[in-house]
Amino acid sequence: MTTLERLQQLARTRFGEKADALGPDTDFFDALGIDSLQALDLLTDIEDAFGVEVPDWEMQDVRTLGGLAEVIGRYGG
C-alpha cells in the first residue's frame, strides 16, 4: 500500500465516506469541512500509523494528501 493510499484510509477512518473523494491534490479542509483542530487529530493518527513525529510547523501550509505524503517522506514514513 502506498503512502497516499494509507493516508486516504486514515482519513476515511476518521472522517467517514466523504474522505473517499480525496485525491492527491484535493484540499482536504474544503472537501471534508474540517478545521485546524480536526486536522491535528488526523496528524496524530498519521504519526501513529507511520511511526513518525512531524513538527506542527511542517504542517502549517499542507492542505492535500499529496502534501502530507511528501512531509511524511521527509520524516522517514
mmCIF file as gemmi writes it, N, C-alpha and C atoms, coordinates in Angstrom:
data_model
loop_
_atom_site.group_PDB
_atom_site.id
_atom_site.type_symbol
_atom_site.label_atom_id
_atom_site.label_alt_id
_atom_site.label_comp_id
_atom_site.label_asym_id
_atom_site.label_entity_id
_atom_site.label_seq_id
_atom_site.pdbx_PDB_ins_code
_atom_site.Cartn_x
_atom_site.Cartn_y
_atom_site.Cartn_z
_atom_site.occupancy
_atom_site.B_iso_or_equiv
_atom_site.pdbx_formal_charge
_atom_site.auth_seq_id
_atom_site.auth_asym_id
_atom_site.pdbx_PDB_model_num
ATOM 1 N N . MET Axp A 1 ? 0.846 -1.179 0 1 0 ? 1 A 1
ATOM 2 C CA . MET Axp A 1 ? 0 0 0 1 0 ? 1 A 1
ATOM 3 C C . MET Axp A 1 ? 0.891 1.242 0 1 0 ? 1 A 1
ATOM 4 N N . THR Axp A 2 ? 0.585 2.181 -0.849 1 0 ? 2 A 1
ATOM 5 C CA . THR Axp A 2 ? 1.388 3.4 -0.944 1 0 ? 2 A 1
ATOM 6 C C . THR Axp A 2 ? 1.078 4.332 0.226 1 0 ? 2 A 1
ATOM 7 N N . THR Axp A 3 ? 1.934 5.306 0.413 1 0 ? 3 A 1
ATOM 8 C CA . THR Axp A 3 ? 1.704 6.317 1.456 1 0 ? 3 A 1
ATOM 9 C C . THR Axp A 3 ? 0.378 7.02 1.216 1 0 ? 3 A 1
ATOM 10 N N . LEU Axp A 4 ? 0.106 7.379 -0.031 1 0 ? 4 A 1
ATOM 11 C CA . LEU Axp A 4 ? -1.139 8.073 -0.362 1 0 ? 4 A 1
ATOM 12 C C . LEU Axp A 4 ? -2.353 7.198 -0.035 1 0 ? 4 A 1
ATOM 13 N N . GLU Axp A 5 ? -2.29 5.924 -0.352 1 0 ? 5 A 1
ATOM 14 C CA . GLU Axp A 5 ? -3.399 5.018 -0.047 1 0 ? 5 A 1
ATOM 15 C C . GLU Axp A 5 ? -3.605 4.887 1.456 1 0 ? 5 A 1
ATOM 16 N N . ARG Axp A 6 ? -2.517 4.81 2.193 1 0 ? 6 A 1
ATOM 17 C CA . ARG Axp A 6 ? -2.619 4.743 3.654 1 0 ? 6 A 1
ATOM 18 C C . ARG Axp A 6 ? -3.232 6.018 4.22 1 0 ? 6 A 1
ATOM 19 N N . LEU Axp A 7 ? -2.855 7.172 3.657 1 0 ? 7 A 1
ATOM 20 C CA . LEU Axp A 7 ? -3.427 8.441 4.107 1 0 ? 7 A 1
ATOM 21 C C . LEU Axp A 7 ? -4.918 8.501 3.812 1 0 ? 7 A 1
ATOM 22 N N . GLN Axp A 8 ? -5.32 8.027 2.642 1 0 ? 8 A 1
ATOM 23 C CA . GLN Axp A 8 ? -6.744 8.003 2.302 1 0 ? 8 A 1
ATOM 24 C C . GLN Axp A 8 ? -7.509 7.109 3.276 1 0 ? 8 A 1
ATOM 25 N N . GLN Axp A 9 ? -6.917 5.981 3.624 1 0 ? 9 A 1
ATOM 26 C CA . GLN Axp A 9 ? -7.547 5.062 4.556 1 0 ? 9 A 1
ATOM 27 C C . GLN Axp A 9 ? -7.692 5.696 5.947 1 0 ? 9 A 1
ATOM 28 N N . LEU Axp A 10 ? -6.656 6.384 6.405 1 0 ? 10 A 1
ATOM 29 C CA . LEU Axp A 10 ? -6.718 7.064 7.704 1 0 ? 10 A 1
ATOM 30 C C . LEU Axp A 10 ? -7.78 8.16 7.709 1 0 ? 10 A 1
ATOM 31 N N . ALA Axp A 11 ? -7.845 8.924 6.617 1 0 ? 11 A 1
ATOM 32 C CA . ALA Axp A 11 ? -8.847 9.989 6.517 1 0 ? 11 A 1
ATOM 33 C C . ALA Axp A 11 ? -10.25 9.392 6.53 1 0 ? 11 A 1
ATOM 34 N N . ARG Axp A 12 ? -10.431 8.282 5.834 1 0 ? 12 A 1
ATOM 35 C CA . ARG Axp A 12 ? -11.753 7.637 5.803 1 0 ? 12 A 1
ATOM 36 C C . ARG Axp A 12 ? -12.128 7.121 7.192 1 0 ? 12 A 1
ATOM 37 N N . THR Axp A 13 ? -11.174 6.562 7.906 1 0 ? 13 A 1
ATOM 38 C CA . THR Axp A 13 ? -11.45 6.059 9.248 1 0 ? 13 A 1
ATOM 39 C C . THR Axp A 13 ? -11.897 7.196 10.164 1 0 ? 13 A 1
ATOM 40 N N . ARG Axp A 14 ? -11.238 8.337 10.067 1 0 ? 14 A 1
ATOM 41 C CA . ARG Axp A 14 ? -11.557 9.462 10.943 1 0 ? 14 A 1
ATOM 42 C C . ARG Axp A 14 ? -12.781 10.243 10.48 1 0 ? 14 A 1
ATOM 43 N N . PHE Axp A 15 ? -12.944 10.442 9.165 1 0 ? 15 A 1
ATOM 44 C CA . PHE Axp A 15 ? -13.975 11.359 8.66 1 0 ? 15 A 1
ATOM 45 C C . PHE Axp A 15 ? -15.082 10.688 7.855 1 0 ? 15 A 1
ATOM 46 N N . GLY Axp A 16 ? -15.015 9.38 7.692 1 0 ? 16 A 1
ATOM 47 C CA . GLY Axp A 16 ? -16.095 8.671 7.019 1 0 ? 16 A 1
ATOM 48 C C . GLY Axp A 16 ? -16.019 8.726 5.504 1 0 ? 16 A 1
ATOM 49 N N . GLU Axp A 17 ? -17.156 8.413 4.882 1 0 ? 17 A 1
ATOM 50 C CA . GLU Axp A 17 ? -17.222 8.252 3.436 1 0 ? 17 A 1
ATOM 51 C C . GLU Axp A 17 ? -16.868 9.506 2.641 1 0 ? 17 A 1
ATOM 52 N N . LYS Axp A 18 ? -17.065 10.674 3.218 1 0 ? 18 A 1
ATOM 53 C CA . LYS Axp A 18 ? -16.742 11.888 2.46 1 0 ? 18 A 1
ATOM 54 C C . LYS Axp A 18 ? -15.252 11.955 2.121 1 0 ? 18 A 1
ATOM 55 N N . ALA Axp A 19 ? -14.43 11.196 2.831 1 0 ? 19 A 1
ATOM 56 C CA . ALA Axp A 19 ? -12.995 11.159 2.534 1 0 ? 19 A 1
ATOM 57 C C . ALA Axp A 19 ? -12.692 10.364 1.27 1 0 ? 19 A 1
ATOM 58 N N . ASP Axp A 20 ? -13.66 9.586 0.771 1 0 ? 20 A 1
ATOM 59 C CA . ASP Axp A 20 ? -13.443 8.801 -0.445 1 0 ? 20 A 1
ATOM 60 C C . ASP Axp A 20 ? -13.14 9.676 -1.657 1 0 ? 20 A 1
ATOM 61 N N . ALA Axp A 21 ? -13.606 10.909 -1.636 1 0 ? 21 A 1
ATOM 62 C CA . ALA Axp A 21 ? -13.413 11.808 -2.77 1 0 ? 21 A 1
ATOM 63 C C . ALA Axp A 21 ? -12.038 12.483 -2.775 1 0 ? 21 A 1
ATOM 64 N N . LEU Axp A 22 ? -11.23 12.224 -1.754 1 0 ? 22 A 1
ATOM 65 C CA . LEU Axp A 22 ? -9.928 12.883 -1.667 1 0 ? 22 A 1
ATOM 66 C C . LEU Axp A 22 ? -8.938 12.292 -2.669 1 0 ? 22 A 1
ATOM 67 N N . GLY Axp A 23 ? -8.404 13.157 -3.5 1 0 ? 23 A 1
ATOM 68 C CA . GLY Axp A 23 ? -7.31 12.784 -4.38 1 0 ? 23 A 1
ATOM 69 C C . GLY Axp A 23 ? -6.035 13.409 -3.853 1 0 ? 23 A 1
ATOM 70 N N . PRO Axp A 24 ? -4.91 13.188 -4.512 1 0 ? 24 A 1
ATOM 71 C CA . PRO Axp A 24 ? -3.647 13.72 -4.014 1 0 ? 24 A 1
ATOM 72 C C . PRO Axp A 24 ? -3.593 15.251 -3.974 1 0 ? 24 A 1
ATOM 73 N N . ASP Axp A 25 ? -4.381 15.915 -4.815 1 0 ? 25 A 1
ATOM 74 C CA . ASP Axp A 25 ? -4.335 17.377 -4.874 1 0 ? 25 A 1
ATOM 75 C C . ASP Axp A 25 ? -5.599 18.053 -4.351 1 0 ? 25 A 1
ATOM 76 N N . THR Axp A 26 ? -6.48 17.286 -3.739 1 0 ? 26 A 1
ATOM 77 C CA . THR Axp A 26 ? -7.72 17.827 -3.188 1 0 ? 26 A 1
ATOM 78 C C . THR Axp A 26 ? -7.441 18.51 -1.852 1 0 ? 26 A 1
ATOM 79 N N . ASP Axp A 27 ? -7.958 19.712 -1.689 1 0 ? 27 A 1
ATOM 80 C CA . ASP Axp A 27 ? -7.835 20.421 -0.418 1 0 ? 27 A 1
ATOM 81 C C . ASP Axp A 27 ? -8.724 19.706 0.6 1 0 ? 27 A 1
ATOM 82 N N . PHE Axp A 28 ? -8.107 19.009 1.554 1 0 ? 28 A 1
ATOM 83 C CA . PHE Axp A 28 ? -8.913 18.211 2.472 1 0 ? 28 A 1
ATOM 84 C C . PHE Axp A 28 ? -9.677 19.058 3.478 1 0 ? 28 A 1
ATOM 85 N N . PHE Axp A 29 ? -9.241 20.271 3.755 1 0 ? 29 A 1
ATOM 86 C CA . PHE Axp A 29 ? -10.015 21.155 4.63 1 0 ? 29 A 1
ATOM 87 C C . PHE Axp A 29 ? -11.366 21.451 3.982 1 0 ? 29 A 1
ATOM 88 N N . ASP Axp A 30 ? -11.331 21.816 2.698 1 0 ? 30 A 1
ATOM 89 C CA . ASP Axp A 30 ? -12.568 22.126 1.977 1 0 ? 30 A 1
ATOM 90 C C . ASP Axp A 30 ? -13.411 20.879 1.745 1 0 ? 30 A 1
ATOM 91 N N . ALA Axp A 31 ? -12.782 19.804 1.279 1 0 ? 31 A 1
ATOM 92 C CA . ALA Axp A 31 ? -13.525 18.592 0.918 1 0 ? 31 A 1
ATOM 93 C C . ALA Axp A 31 ? -14.188 17.936 2.129 1 0 ? 31 A 1
ATOM 94 N N . LEU Axp A 32 ? -13.511 17.973 3.261 1 0 ? 32 A 1
ATOM 95 C CA . LEU Axp A 32 ? -14.033 17.32 4.454 1 0 ? 32 A 1
ATOM 96 C C . LEU Axp A 32 ? -14.781 18.269 5.376 1 0 ? 32 A 1
ATOM 97 N N . GLY Axp A 33 ? -14.629 19.57 5.142 1 0 ? 33 A 1
ATOM 98 C CA . GLY Axp A 33 ? -15.266 20.557 6.012 1 0 ? 33 A 1
ATOM 99 C C . GLY Axp A 33 ? -14.699 20.531 7.413 1 0 ? 33 A 1
ATOM 100 N N . ILE Axp A 34 ? -13.353 20.389 7.509 1 0 ? 34 A 1
ATOM 101 C CA . ILE Axp A 34 ? -12.718 20.299 8.821 1 0 ? 34 A 1
ATOM 102 C C . ILE Axp A 34 ? -12.003 21.589 9.188 1 0 ? 34 A 1
ATOM 103 N N . ASP Axp A 35 ? -11.697 21.719 10.46 1 0 ? 35 A 1
ATOM 104 C CA . ASP Axp A 35 ? -10.937 22.868 10.934 1 0 ? 35 A 1
ATOM 105 C C . ASP Axp A 35 ? -9.537 22.407 11.356 1 0 ? 35 A 1
ATOM 106 N N . SER Axp A 36 ? -8.739 23.328 11.84 1 0 ? 36 A 1
ATOM 107 C CA . SER Axp A 36 ? -7.348 23.011 12.17 1 0 ? 36 A 1
ATOM 108 C C . SER Axp A 36 ? -7.23 22.012 13.324 1 0 ? 36 A 1
ATOM 109 N N . LEU Axp A 37 ? -8.162 22.04 14.274 1 0 ? 37 A 1
ATOM 110 C CA . LEU Axp A 37 ? -8.112 21.068 15.37 1 0 ? 37 A 1
ATOM 111 C C . LEU Axp A 37 ? -8.381 19.652 14.871 1 0 ? 37 A 1
ATOM 112 N N . GLN Axp A 38 ? -9.309 19.515 13.949 1 0 ? 38 A 1
ATOM 113 C CA . GLN Axp A 38 ? -9.59 18.201 13.372 1 0 ? 38 A 1
ATOM 114 C C . GLN Axp A 38 ? -8.405 17.722 12.531 1 0 ? 38 A 1
ATOM 115 N N . ALA Axp A 39 ? -7.74 18.658 11.875 1 0 ? 39 A 1
ATOM 116 C CA . ALA Axp A 39 ? -6.548 18.309 11.096 1 0 ? 39 A 1
ATOM 117 C C . ALA Axp A 39 ? -5.436 17.82 12.022 1 0 ? 39 A 1
ATOM 118 N N . LEU Axp A 40 ? -5.318 18.415 13.207 1 0 ? 40 A 1
ATOM 119 C CA . LEU Axp A 40 ? -4.317 17.952 14.169 1 0 ? 40 A 1
ATOM 120 C C . LEU Axp A 40 ? -4.641 16.546 14.671 1 0 ? 40 A 1
ATOM 121 N N . ASP Axp A 41 ? -5.921 16.239 14.818 1 0 ? 41 A 1
ATOM 122 C CA . ASP Axp A 41 ? -6.31 14.874 15.187 1 0 ? 41 A 1
ATOM 123 C C . ASP Axp A 41 ? -5.881 13.894 14.1 1 0 ? 41 A 1
ATOM 124 N N . LEU Axp A 42 ? -6.078 14.276 12.843 1 0 ? 42 A 1
ATOM 125 C CA . LEU Axp A 42 ? -5.644 13.437 11.73 1 0 ? 42 A 1
ATOM 126 C C . LEU Axp A 42 ? -4.126 13.286 11.751 1 0 ? 42 A 1
ATOM 127 N N . LEU Axp A 43 ? -3.414 14.361 12.051 1 0 ? 43 A 1
ATOM 128 C CA . LEU Axp A 43 ? -1.957 14.297 12.132 1 0 ? 43 A 1
ATOM 129 C C . LEU Axp A 43 ? -1.51 13.298 13.201 1 0 ? 43 A 1
ATOM 130 N N . THR Axp A 44 ? -2.195 13.269 14.322 1 0 ? 44 A 1
ATOM 131 C CA . THR Axp A 44 ? -1.875 12.301 15.369 1 0 ? 44 A 1
ATOM 132 C C . THR Axp A 44 ? -2.064 10.878 14.853 1 0 ? 44 A 1
ATOM 133 N N . ASP Axp A 45 ? -3.158 10.647 14.134 1 0 ? 45 A 1
ATOM 134 C CA . ASP Axp A 45 ? -3.392 9.327 13.532 1 0 ? 45 A 1
ATOM 135 C C . ASP Axp A 45 ? -2.259 8.969 12.573 1 0 ? 45 A 1
ATOM 136 N N . ILE Axp A 46 ? -1.846 9.94 11.776 1 0 ? 46 A 1
ATOM 137 C CA . ILE Axp A 46 ? -0.793 9.727 10.777 1 0 ? 46 A 1
ATOM 138 C C . ILE Axp A 46 ? 0.53 9.396 11.459 1 0 ? 46 A 1
ATOM 139 N N . GLU Axp A 47 ? 0.869 10.169 12.483 1 0 ? 47 A 1
ATOM 140 C CA . GLU Axp A 47 ? 2.123 9.923 13.196 1 0 ? 47 A 1
ATOM 141 C C . GLU Axp A 47 ? 2.143 8.527 13.802 1 0 ? 47 A 1
ATOM 142 N N . ASP Axp A 48 ? 1.021 8.111 14.369 1 0 ? 48 A 1
ATOM 143 C CA . ASP Axp A 48 ? 0.938 6.772 14.958 1 0 ? 48 A 1
ATOM 144 C C . ASP Axp A 48 ? 1.06 5.691 13.885 1 0 ? 48 A 1
ATOM 145 N N . ALA Axp A 49 ? 0.361 5.869 12.781 1 0 ? 49 A 1
ATOM 146 C CA . ALA Axp A 49 ? 0.338 4.856 11.719 1 0 ? 49 A 1
ATOM 147 C C . ALA Axp A 49 ? 1.683 4.715 11.016 1 0 ? 49 A 1
ATOM 148 N N . PHE Axp A 50 ? 2.399 5.831 10.85 1 0 ? 50 A 1
ATOM 149 C CA . PHE Axp A 50 ? 3.662 5.809 10.116 1 0 ? 50 A 1
ATOM 150 C C . PHE Axp A 50 ? 4.888 5.761 11.026 1 0 ? 50 A 1
ATOM 151 N N . GLY Axp A 51 ? 4.676 5.872 12.328 1 0 ? 51 A 1
ATOM 152 C CA . GLY Axp A 51 ? 5.798 5.834 13.26 1 0 ? 51 A 1
ATOM 153 C C . GLY Axp A 51 ? 6.731 7.018 13.101 1 0 ? 51 A 1
ATOM 154 N N . VAL Axp A 52 ? 6.158 8.196 12.835 1 0 ? 52 A 1
ATOM 155 C CA . VAL Axp A 52 ? 6.949 9.412 12.673 1 0 ? 52 A 1
ATOM 156 C C . VAL Axp A 52 ? 6.415 10.481 13.613 1 0 ? 52 A 1
ATOM 157 N N . GLU Axp A 53 ? 7.239 11.496 13.836 1 0 ? 53 A 1
ATOM 158 C CA . GLU Axp A 53 ? 6.788 12.674 14.569 1 0 ? 53 A 1
ATOM 159 C C . GLU Axp A 53 ? 7.06 13.883 13.687 1 0 ? 53 A 1
ATOM 160 N N . VAL Axp A 54 ? 5.978 14.526 13.268 1 0 ? 54 A 1
ATOM 161 C CA . VAL Axp A 54 ? 6.084 15.661 12.357 1 0 ? 54 A 1
ATOM 162 C C . VAL Axp A 54 ? 5.83 16.935 13.153 1 0 ? 54 A 1
ATOM 163 N N . PRO Axp A 55 ? 6.772 17.881 13.14 1 0 ? 55 A 1
ATOM 164 C CA . PRO Axp A 55 ? 6.545 19.145 13.848 1 0 ? 55 A 1
ATOM 165 C C . PRO Axp A 55 ? 5.33 19.888 13.273 1 0 ? 55 A 1
ATOM 166 N N . ASP Axp A 56 ? 4.566 20.512 14.143 1 0 ? 56 A 1
ATOM 167 C CA . ASP Axp A 56 ? 3.366 21.234 13.716 1 0 ? 56 A 1
ATOM 168 C C . ASP Axp A 56 ? 3.675 22.272 12.64 1 0 ? 56 A 1
ATOM 169 N N . TRP Axp A 57 ? 4.836 22.926 12.733 1 0 ? 57 A 1
ATOM 170 C CA . TRP Axp A 57 ? 5.159 23.973 11.76 1 0 ? 57 A 1
ATOM 171 C C . TRP Axp A 57 ? 5.297 23.404 10.352 1 0 ? 57 A 1
ATOM 172 N N . GLU Axp A 58 ? 5.657 22.129 10.233 1 0 ? 58 A 1
ATOM 173 C CA . GLU Axp A 58 ? 5.773 21.497 8.91 1 0 ? 58 A 1
ATOM 174 C C . GLU Axp A 58 ? 4.411 21.36 8.239 1 0 ? 58 A 1
ATOM 175 N N . MET Axp A 59 ? 3.374 21.296 9.047 1 0 ? 59 A 1
ATOM 176 C CA . MET Axp A 59 ? 2.032 21.058 8.527 1 0 ? 59 A 1
ATOM 177 C C . MET Axp A 59 ? 1.265 22.35 8.269 1 0 ? 59 A 1
ATOM 178 N N . GLN Axp A 60 ? 1.852 23.46 8.61 1 0 ? 60 A 1
ATOM 179 C CA . GLN Axp A 60 ? 1.148 24.741 8.581 1 0 ? 60 A 1
ATOM 180 C C . GLN Axp A 60 ? 0.459 25.039 7.244 1 0 ? 60 A 1
ATOM 181 N N . ASP Axp A 61 ? 1.104 24.782 6.132 1 0 ? 61 A 1
ATOM 182 C CA . ASP Axp A 61 ? 0.531 25.107 4.828 1 0 ? 61 A 1
ATOM 183 C C . ASP Axp A 61 ? 0.12 23.878 4.024 1 0 ? 61 A 1
ATOM 184 N N . VAL Axp A 62 ? 0.13 22.709 4.64 1 0 ? 62 A 1
ATOM 185 C CA . VAL Axp A 62 ? -0.222 21.478 3.944 1 0 ? 62 A 1
ATOM 186 C C . VAL Axp A 62 ? -1.741 21.316 3.962 1 0 ? 62 A 1
ATOM 187 N N . ARG Axp A 63 ? -2.329 21.182 2.768 1 0 ? 63 A 1
ATOM 188 C CA . ARG Axp A 63 ? -3.782 21.069 2.656 1 0 ? 63 A 1
ATOM 189 C C . ARG Axp A 63 ? -4.221 19.927 1.751 1 0 ? 63 A 1
ATOM 190 N N . THR Axp A 64 ? -3.267 19.091 1.305 1 0 ? 64 A 1
ATOM 191 C CA . THR Axp A 64 ? -3.606 17.985 0.416 1 0 ? 64 A 1
ATOM 192 C C . THR Axp A 64 ? -2.95 16.697 0.913 1 0 ? 64 A 1
ATOM 193 N N . LEU Axp A 65 ? -3.505 15.564 0.481 1 0 ? 65 A 1
ATOM 194 C CA . LEU Axp A 65 ? -2.899 14.286 0.848 1 0 ? 65 A 1
ATOM 195 C C . LEU Axp A 65 ? -1.533 14.131 0.191 1 0 ? 65 A 1
ATOM 196 N N . GLY Axp A 66 ? -1.386 14.668 -1.015 1 0 ? 66 A 1
ATOM 197 C CA . GLY Axp A 66 ? -0.079 14.634 -1.668 1 0 ? 66 A 1
ATOM 198 C C . GLY Axp A 66 ? 0.959 15.391 -0.861 1 0 ? 66 A 1
ATOM 199 N N . GLY Axp A 67 ? 0.565 16.538 -0.321 1 0 ? 67 A 1
ATOM 200 C CA . GLY Axp A 67 ? 1.461 17.313 0.531 1 0 ? 67 A 1
ATOM 201 C C . GLY Axp A 67 ? 1.799 16.576 1.807 1 0 ? 67 A 1
ATOM 202 N N . LEU Axp A 68 ? 0.798 15.905 2.395 1 0 ? 68 A 1
ATOM 203 C CA . LEU Axp A 68 ? 1.05 15.107 3.592 1 0 ? 68 A 1
ATOM 204 C C . LEU Axp A 68 ? 2.032 13.988 3.298 1 0 ? 68 A 1
ATOM 205 N N . ALA Axp A 69 ? 1.847 13.313 2.167 1 0 ? 69 A 1
ATOM 206 C CA . ALA Axp A 69 ? 2.746 12.214 1.792 1 0 ? 69 A 1
ATOM 207 C C . ALA Axp A 69 ? 4.176 12.714 1.65 1 0 ? 69 A 1
ATOM 208 N N . GLU Axp A 70 ? 4.337 13.9 1.087 1 0 ? 70 A 1
ATOM 209 C CA . GLU Axp A 70 ? 5.668 14.489 0.915 1 0 ? 70 A 1
ATOM 210 C C . GLU Axp A 70 ? 6.326 14.764 2.271 1 0 ? 70 A 1
ATOM 211 N N . VAL Axp A 71 ? 5.571 15.344 3.195 1 0 ? 71 A 1
ATOM 212 C CA . VAL Axp A 71 ? 6.108 15.643 4.526 1 0 ? 71 A 1
ATOM 213 C C . VAL Axp A 71 ? 6.453 14.35 5.251 1 0 ? 71 A 1
ATOM 214 N N . ILE Axp A 72 ? 5.594 13.369 5.191 1 0 ? 72 A 1
ATOM 215 C CA . ILE Axp A 72 ? 5.852 12.084 5.848 1 0 ? 72 A 1
ATOM 216 C C . ILE Axp A 72 ? 7.148 11.458 5.296 1 0 ? 72 A 1
ATOM 217 N N . GLY Axp A 73 ? 7.327 11.562 4.006 1 0 ? 73 A 1
ATOM 218 C CA . GLY Axp A 73 ? 8.542 11.033 3.383 1 0 ? 73 A 1
ATOM 219 C C . GLY Axp A 73 ? 9.807 11.677 3.923 1 0 ? 73 A 1
ATOM 220 N N . ARG Axp A 74 ? 9.72 12.964 4.263 1 0 ? 74 A 1
ATOM 221 C CA . ARG Axp A 74 ? 10.897 13.66 4.814 1 0 ? 74 A 1
ATOM 222 C C . ARG Axp A 74 ? 11.239 13.18 6.22 1 0 ? 74 A 1
ATOM 223 N N . TYR Axp A 75 ? 10.259 12.615 6.905 1 0 ? 75 A 1
ATOM 224 C CA . TYR Axp A 75 ? 10.476 12.168 8.279 1 0 ? 75 A 1
ATOM 225 C C . TYR Axp A 75 ? 10.569 10.654 8.396 1 0 ? 75 A 1
ATOM 226 N N . GLY Axp A 76 ? 10.751 9.996 7.285 1 0 ? 76 A 1
ATOM 227 C CA . GLY Axp A 76 ? 11.022 8.566 7.294 1 0 ? 76 A 1
ATOM 228 C C . GLY Axp A 76 ? 9.836 7.65 7.251 1 0 ? 76 A 1
ATOM 229 N N . GLY Axp A 77 ? 8.645 8.193 7.002 1 0 ? 77 A 1
ATOM 230 C CA . GLY Axp A 77 ? 7.453 7.344 6.99 1 0 ? 77 A 1
ATOM 231 C C . GLY Axp A 77 ? 7.221 6.687 5.654 1 0 ? 77 A 1
